[in-house]
Amino acid sequence: MEYLLETNTAKFEIRQEPLGMWDLWVDGIPTLAFESAEAAARSVYDQHTGYVVWDQLDNHDAPAELDGWTLKE
């Protein structure tokens, strides 16, 4: 299972690992791992992604919750 979000700055993906953790990918590169998909989505909104270009933006268009992402099963 994975979630997708395309913004004006980057393409974000949240992918579930086989052992249950969730990886955050930015433009095809893995950045951080989280305990839940919701926590990964929140890190994008809070700009704590490990992707400096995104994390230093003054404004962004990411949703605060996972329900604003596209689910890809």
N, C-alpha and C positions, 0 to 999 in steps of 0.2 A: 504494500500500500504506500502511496505517496501523495503529497499535496504540492500544488504548483501555484506560484504567484509571479506574474510578470509586472514589473514596474517600469517607469521611465528610465531608471538607473541600472537595474539588474534583473535577472531571472533567478528566483529563489525556488528551491525544491526542498521538501522535508521528506526523507525516506526512512522507512523502518528497517533497522538492522535485524539479522536473524536472531540475535539474542535479546531483542526487545527495546534497545535504545533507538533514538531517532537522530539521524544526521541531518544537518543543515548544509545544503549545497548552494553556492552562489556562482552563477554563470558556469556551471559544470565542474566546479571545484569544491570539494568538501571543506567545511570550515570548523564547525563545532558539533558536539554530540549532546543530546538532552534526554531526560527521563521520559518526556512525553512530547507528542506533536504540538500540543497546546503551548508548552514552554518554548519550543523552537519558534513558533509563530509569534509569540510575545517578544522574543528576543529581536526579531526583525522589526517589530513595531517600536520597541524601546531602543533600537539602534545599538545592540550589543551582539553583533553577528561575527566579528572577526574580519569583516570586510571593510577596510578603512574608508573607502569612497562612500559607502552607504552610511557607516556609523558617524561620519562627520557632516552629513547633510543638515542644512538648517530646516528644511521641510521635506516631507515624503508623503507618498500616497498609499502606504501599506495599512491594511486593516489591523485593529487591535486584537481581534479574535480569529481563530482558525476558520470560522464559518465564512470568512471573506476569501478564503483560498479555494482553489479547484481541486476536488478529490479525484485522483486517478488510481483505479484499482487494478 
